[in-house]
Amino acid sequence: MLQDRFWEHKSLDDMNSEEWEALCDGCGRCCLLKIEDLDSGQLFYTNVICSLHDDKRGRCTRYADRSLLVPDCIKVTPKVAREELWLPDTCAYRLLAEGRPLFDWHPLISGDTRSVLAAGISVRDKVVSEEYVHPDELEEHLVHWFDKESLSG
């Protein structure tokens, strides 16, 4: 049983596994393939998503085994949340690591998992599985549908 608004009084490091997993809103943005500009280090998101992602449920189909099946899959930890900028600006892990509040549409605030979809945050119905895209064609799939100025919250 989750404590009411546990994220407001617990650090990421102090959360148990149930609390940690509850922070994930299921948007799927962290599962998008990204392209890094090697000169600037800037990351660009594509609409290509990991082949293990279930677009309708907004979840990994092989969550427990994801790191074994997809060697590039990075497990989000408190350290990753604090240090890695590839996490989307809307990600609860990143927001809390930066000392910012969750958005009103987050299921822990709204009480409704569909609020992520209603707010336009979910990648549902906006992505194509990596199994259908050749790696050389990734640049053709760059997207800007969640740039900072387009976010609501």
Secondary structure, 3 states (H helix, E strand, C coil): CCCCCHHHCCCHHHCCHHHHHHHCCCCCHHHEEEEECCCCCCEEEEEEECCCEECCCCEECCHHHHHHHCCCCCCCCHHHHHHCCCCCCCCHHHHHHCCCCCCCCCHHHHCCCCHHHHCCCCCCCCCEEHHHCCHHHHHHHECCCCCHHHCCC
